Amino acid sequence: MNVYPTNRKMPFKCEMCGEYQLKKPAFIWVPLTQNLTGSEAKRVCRKCAIREHGRKNKHKLTDIPKIKDKDDG
């Protein structure tokens, strides 16, 4: 898995497509080559999360346990 849902429903800017999201859920995208390249995890919108996770994936996005976002208080 490389896409994880969060409890965040506050305004944020998607770091993948650049669109502002107001009350939609945020997802954390972790690159598969994070250890090799040193790239950081990104906060993405639902549209980008579905694109990265895949529609035909055996594990649905809604079934993945939620994680706490680093910016949540």
ABEGO torsion letter per residue (X at the ends): XABBBBABABBBBBAAAGBBBAABBBBBBBBAAAAAAGBBBBBBBAAAAAAAAEAABABBAAABBBBBBAABX
